[in-house]
Amino acid sequence: MKKLSAIIIVCCLLLSACDGSIYYDQSRAVDEHGWLPGEPVAFDVEVDDTTSYFNFLIEVRNSITYPYSNTFLLINTTFPDGSVAFDTLECPLADPSGRWYGKRTGRLVDSRYRLRGGSARFPMMGKYHFEIANGMRDSAIAGLKDIGLRIEYRNTK
């Protein structure tokens, strides 16, 4: 009976992990000993849906040794027609007392930040190129582990 219960629980977890609301979700590792401003992480997203609204999220994974309470990210988006949009995102990571805002697992903290304050549609079909760079004043930032881009449909659970 215990074995059957365990199998049912695992199946439920696997089915609940398959969320149809995610359009794109990828992360890239950065040099945790010193992410340089000239070393952006890049994401290429092939878009075939220009009618739906999407939430655009940046995912940040940092170690608990990250020395600041926030980070700034510079985001360049190149559209399929070659035009470029630029954005700066401040990511608050900890409160003034040093308590991490994100989900902590061991020595890592995972956080998500919404771009544009709301949702938007892709204006054209084709390949979008996103580059996310270190926007901090220091030349190299230690303690950040991964930067991710998540695009999800707005009108889902």
Phi and psi restraints in degrees (value plus and minus 20) as a CYANA .aco file:
   2 LYS   PHI     -82.9   -42.9
   2 LYS   PSI     -58.1   -18.1
   3 LYS   PHI     -85.0   -45.0
   3 LYS   PSI     -62.0   -22.0
   4 LEU   PHI     -84.2   -44.2
   4 LEU   PSI     -61.7   -21.7
   5 SER   PHI     -82.5   -42.5
   5 SER   PSI     -62.1   -22.1
   6 ALA   PHI     -83.4   -43.4
   6 ALA   PSI     -61.1   -21.1
   7 ILE   PHI     -84.4   -44.4
   7 ILE   PSI     -62.6   -22.6
   8 ILE   PHI     -83.2   -43.2
   8 ILE   PSI     -62.6   -22.6
   9 ILE   PHI     -83.5   -43.5
   9 ILE   PSI     -64.8   -24.8
  10 VAL   PHI     -82.4   -42.4
  10 VAL   PSI     -63.2   -23.2
  11 CYS   PHI     -81.8   -41.8
  11 CYS   PSI     -62.3   -22.3
  12 CYS   PHI     -82.8   -42.8
  12 CYS   PSI     -62.8   -22.8
  13 LEU   PHI     -83.5   -43.5
  13 LEU   PSI     -62.5   -22.5
  14 LEU   PHI     -84.7   -44.7
  14 LEU   PSI     -61.5   -21.5
  15 LEU   PHI     -87.7   -47.7
  15 LEU   PSI     -57.9   -17.9
  16 SER   PHI     -92.2   -52.2
  16 SER   PSI     -42.4    -2.4
  17 ALA   PHI     -94.5   -54.5
  17 ALA   PSI     -39.6     0.4
  18 CYS   PHI    -104.7   -64.7
  18 CYS   PSI      66.7   106.7
  19 ASP   PHI    -118.4   -78.4
  19 ASP   PSI      95.3   135.3
  20 GLY   PHI     -90.8   -50.8
  20 GLY   PSI     -23.0    17.0
  21 SER   PHI    -102.6   -62.6
  21 SER   PSI     -30.8     9.2
  22 ILE   PHI    -107.7   -67.7
  22 ILE   PSI     103.9   143.9
  23 TYR   PHI    -112.9   -72.9
  23 TYR   PSI     -59.1   -19.1
  24 TYR   PHI    -173.5  -133.5
  24 TYR   PSI     118.8   158.8
  25 ASP   PHI    -176.6  -136.6
  25 ASP   PSI      85.3   125.3
  26 GLN   PHI    -159.7  -119.7
  26 GLN   PSI     129.9   169.9
  27 SER   PHI    -147.7  -107.7
  27 SER   PSI     132.9   172.9
  28 ARG   PHI    -149.8  -109.8
  28 ARG   PSI     119.6   159.6
  29 ALA   PHI     -95.2   -55.2
  29 ALA   PSI     124.3   164.3
  30 VAL   PHI    -137.7   -97.7
  30 VAL   PSI     143.0   183.0
  31 ASP   PHI     -89.9   -49.9
  31 ASP   PSI      84.4   124.4
  32 GLU   PHI     -86.4   -46.4
  32 GLU   PSI     -35.1     4.9
  33 HIS   PHI    -108.1   -68.1
  33 HIS   PSI     -29.4    10.6
  34 GLY   PHI     145.4   185.4
  34 GLY   PSI      68.5   108.5
  35 TRP   PHI     -99.3   -59.3
  35 TRP   PSI      94.9   134.9
  36 LEU   PHI    -103.9   -63.9
  36 LEU   PSI     126.2   166.2
  37 PRO   PHI     -78.7   -38.7
  37 PRO   PSI     -50.5   -10.5
  38 GLY   PHI    -103.7   -63.7
  38 GLY   PSI      -8.8    31.2
  39 GLU   PHI    -142.4  -102.4
  39 GLU   PSI      48.9    88.9
  40 PRO   PHI     -90.0   -50.0
  40 PRO   PSI     137.1   177.1
  41 VAL   PHI    -115.2   -75.2
  41 VAL   PSI     124.6   164.6
  42 ALA   PHI    -142.9  -102.9
  42 ALA   PSI     126.4   166.4
  43 PHE   PHI    -156.8  -116.8
  43 PHE   PSI     110.6   150.6
  44 ASP   PHI    -129.5   -89.5
  44 ASP   PSI     104.9   144.9
  45 VAL   PHI    -140.9  -100.9
  45 VAL   PSI      99.7   139.7
  46 GLU   PHI    -107.1   -67.1
  46 GLU   PSI      98.3   138.3
  47 VAL   PHI    -127.5   -87.5
  47 VAL   PSI     107.6   147.6
  48 ASP   PHI    -146.0  -106.0
  48 ASP   PSI      -8.4    31.6
  49 ASP   PHI    -149.6  -109.6
  49 ASP   PSI      89.2   129.2
  50 THR   PHI    -129.6   -89.6
  50 THR   PSI     -12.4    27.6
  51 THR   PHI    -123.4   -83.4
  51 THR   PSI     -45.7    -5.7
  52 SER   PHI    -104.8   -64.8
  52 SER   PSI     133.5   173.5
  53 TYR   PHI    -113.3   -73.3
  53 TYR   PSI     122.2   162.2
  54 PHE   PHI    -146.7  -106.7
  54 PHE   PSI     129.5   169.5
  55 ASN   PHI    -116.0   -76.0
  55 ASN   PSI     114.1   154.1
  56 PHE   PHI    -129.4   -89.4
  56 PHE   PSI     100.9   140.9
  57 LEU   PHI    -144.5  -104.5
  57 LEU   PSI     122.4   162.4
  58 ILE   PHI    -127.0   -87.0
  58 ILE   PSI     111.2   151.2
  59 GLU   PHI    -127.1   -87.1
  59 GLU   PSI     113.2   153.2
  60 VAL   PHI    -144.2  -104.2
  60 VAL   PSI     108.6   148.6
  61 ARG   PHI    -136.7   -96.7
  61 ARG   PSI     103.7   143.7
  62 ASN   PHI    -149.0  -109.0
  62 ASN   PSI     138.9   178.9
  63 SER   PHI    -105.8   -65.8
  63 SER   PSI     142.7   182.7
  64 ILE   PHI     -92.7   -52.7
  64 ILE   PSI     -24.5    15.5
  65 THR   PHI    -110.7   -70.7
  65 THR   PSI     -20.7    19.3
  66 TYR   PHI     -77.0   -37.0
  66 TYR   PSI     108.5   148.5
  67 PRO   PHI    -102.7   -62.7
  67 PRO   PSI     -24.6    15.4
  68 TYR   PHI    -139.5   -99.5
  68 TYR   PSI     146.7   186.7
  69 SER   PHI    -112.7   -72.7
  69 SER   PSI     -23.7    16.3
  70 ASN   PHI    -171.6  -131.6
  70 ASN   PSI     157.0   197.0
  71 THR   PHI    -168.2  -128.2
  71 THR   PSI     132.8   172.8
  72 PHE   PHI    -132.1   -92.1
  72 PHE   PSI     116.2   156.2
  73 LEU   PHI    -141.4  -101.4
  73 LEU   PSI     119.2   159.2
  74 LEU   PHI    -123.9   -83.9
  74 LEU   PSI     105.9   145.9
  75 ILE   PHI    -140.5  -100.5
  75 ILE   PSI      99.9   139.9
  76 ASN   PHI    -129.5   -89.5
  76 ASN   PSI     109.9   149.9
  77 THR   PHI    -138.8   -98.8
  77 THR   PSI     102.3   142.3
  78 THR   PHI    -123.5   -83.5
  78 THR   PSI     103.3   143.3
  79 PHE   PHI    -103.4   -63.4
  79 PHE   PSI     144.3   184.3
  80 PRO   PHI     -77.6   -37.6
  80 PRO   PSI     -47.8    -7.8
  81 ASP   PHI    -106.4   -66.4
  81 ASP   PSI     -16.9    23.1
  82 GLY   PHI      74.7   114.7
  82 GLY   PSI     -29.8    10.2
  83 SER   PHI     -90.8   -50.8
  83 SER   PSI     136.4   176.4
  84 VAL   PHI    -148.2  -108.2
  84 VAL   PSI     119.0   159.0
  85 ALA   PHI    -139.7   -99.7
  85 ALA   PSI     125.9   165.9
  86 PHE   PHI    -145.1  -105.1
  86 PHE   PSI     120.4   160.4
  87 ASP   PHI    -165.0  -125.0
  87 ASP   PSI     132.5   172.5
  88 THR   PHI    -139.1   -99.1
  88 THR   PSI     114.5   154.5
  89 LEU   PHI    -145.3  -105.3
  89 LEU   PSI     103.5   143.5
  90 GLU   PHI    -111.3   -71.3
  90 GLU   PSI     111.1   151.1
  91 CYS   PHI    -136.5   -96.5
  91 CYS   PSI      79.7   119.7
  92 PRO   PHI     -90.5   -50.5
  92 PRO   PSI     104.3   144.3
  93 LEU   PHI    -124.6   -84.6
  93 LEU   PSI     -48.7    -8.7
  94 ALA   PHI    -166.8  -126.8
  94 ALA   PSI     135.7   175.7
  95 ASP   PHI    -100.8   -60.8
  95 ASP   PSI     153.9   193.9
  96 PRO   PHI     -78.5   -38.5
  96 PRO   PSI     -44.2    -4.2
  97 SER   PHI    -104.7   -64.7
  97 SER   PSI     -25.1    14.9
  98 GLY   PHI      77.7   117.7
  98 GLY   PSI     -17.3    22.7
  99 ARG   PHI     -96.7   -56.7
  99 ARG   PSI     104.6   144.6
 100 TRP   PHI     -90.2   -50.2
 100 TRP   PSI     118.5   158.5
 101 TYR   PHI     -99.2   -59.2
 101 TYR   PSI     -57.2   -17.2
 102 GLY   PHI     -95.1   -55.1
 102 GLY   PSI    -195.1  -155.1
 103 LYS   PHI    -101.9   -61.9
 103 LYS   PSI      98.1   138.1
 104 ARG   PHI    -116.2   -76.2
 104 ARG   PSI     111.1   151.1
 105 THR   PHI    -150.9  -110.9
 105 THR   PSI      85.1   125.1
 106 GLY   PHI      43.6    83.6
 106 GLY   PSI    -140.0  -100.0
 107 ARG   PHI    -118.6   -78.6
 107 ARG   PSI     -10.1    29.9
 108 LEU   PHI    -137.4   -97.4
 108 LEU   PSI     129.9   169.9
 109 VAL   PHI    -148.6  -108.6
 109 VAL   PSI     107.7   147.7
 110 ASP   PHI    -129.3   -89.3
 110 ASP   PSI     109.6   149.6
 111 SER   PHI    -155.3  -115.3
 111 SER   PSI     133.6   173.6
 112 ARG   PHI    -147.9  -107.9
 112 ARG   PSI     123.6   163.6
 113 TYR   PHI    -155.0  -115.0
 113 TYR   PSI     111.6   151.6
 114 ARG   PHI    -104.2   -64.2
 114 ARG   PSI     114.9   154.9
 115 LEU   PHI    -107.7   -67.7
 115 LEU   PSI     131.7   171.7
 116 ARG   PHI      44.7    84.7
 116 ARG   PSI     -12.9    27.1
 117 GLY   PHI      48.8    88.8
 117 GLY   PSI     -31.1     8.9
 118 GLY   PHI    -173.7  -133.7
 118 GLY   PSI    -161.4  -121.4
 119 SER   PHI    -142.8  -102.8
 119 SER   PSI     145.2   185.2
 120 ALA   PHI    -172.1  -132.1
 120 ALA   PSI     145.0   185.0
 121 ARG   PHI    -123.9   -83.9
 121 ARG   PSI     134.0   174.0
 122 PHE   PHI     -95.1   -55.1
 122 PHE   PSI     108.9   148.9
 123 PRO   PHI     -95.7   -55.7
 123 PRO   PSI     -38.5     1.5
 124 MET   PHI    -172.5  -132.5
 124 MET   PSI     135.9   175.9
 125 MET   PHI    -100.8   -60.8
 125 MET   PSI     136.2   176.2
 126 GLY   PHI     109.6   149.6
 126 GLY   PSI    -186.9  -146.9
 127 LYS   PHI    -111.9   -71.9
 127 LYS   PSI     105.6   145.6
 128 TYR   PHI    -123.7   -83.7
 128 TYR   PSI     116.5   156.5
 129 HIS   PHI    -135.1   -95.1
 129 HIS   PSI      98.4   138.4
 130 PHE   PHI    -128.3   -88.3
 130 PHE   PSI     111.1   151.1
 131 GLU   PHI    -142.3  -102.3
 131 GLU   PSI     110.3   150.3
 132 ILE   PHI    -139.8   -99.8
 132 ILE   PSI     104.6   144.6
 133 ALA   PHI    -143.5  -103.5
 133 ALA   PSI     137.0   177.0
 134 ASN   PHI     -83.0   -43.0
 134 ASN   PSI     104.2   144.2
 135 GLY   PHI    -133.2   -93.2
 135 GLY   PSI      -0.7    39.3
 136 MET   PHI    -103.3   -63.3
 136 MET   PSI     140.7   180.7
 137 ARG   PHI     -91.5   -51.5
 137 ARG   PSI     -51.4   -11.4
 138 ASP   PHI     -84.4   -44.4
 138 ASP   PSI     133.1   173.1
 139 SER   PHI     -92.5   -52.5
 139 SER   PSI     -50.1   -10.1
 140 ALA   PHI    -161.1  -121.1
 140 ALA   PSI     113.9   153.9
 141 ILE   PHI    -128.1   -88.1
 141 ILE   PSI     100.9   140.9
 142 ALA   PHI    -116.2   -76.2
 142 ALA   PSI     126.5   166.5
 143 GLY   PHI      86.3   126.3
 143 GLY   PSI     -33.6     6.4
 144 LEU   PHI    -104.6   -64.6
 144 LEU   PSI     119.1   159.1
 145 LYS   PHI    -128.6   -88.6
 145 LYS   PSI     -69.1   -29.1
 146 ASP   PHI    -160.8  -120.8
 146 ASP   PSI     128.7   168.7
 147 ILE   PHI    -146.3  -106.3
 147 ILE   PSI     114.1   154.1
 148 GLY   PHI    -151.5  -111.5
 148 GLY   PSI     139.9   179.9
 149 LEU   PHI    -141.8  -101.8
 149 LEU   PSI     106.7   146.7
 150 ARG   PHI    -147.6  -107.6
 150 ARG   PSI     108.3   148.3
 151 ILE   PHI    -142.7  -102.7
 151 ILE   PSI     103.8   143.8
 152 GLU   PHI    -151.9  -111.9
 152 GLU   PSI     130.6   170.6
 153 TYR   PHI     -82.2   -42.2
 153 TYR   PSI     119.0   159.0
 154 ARG   PHI     -91.2   -51.2
 154 ARG   PSI     -65.8   -25.8
 155 ASN   PHI    -113.1   -73.1
 155 ASN   PSI      35.0    75.0
 156 THR   PHI    -152.3  -112.3
 156 THR   PSI     152.3   192.3
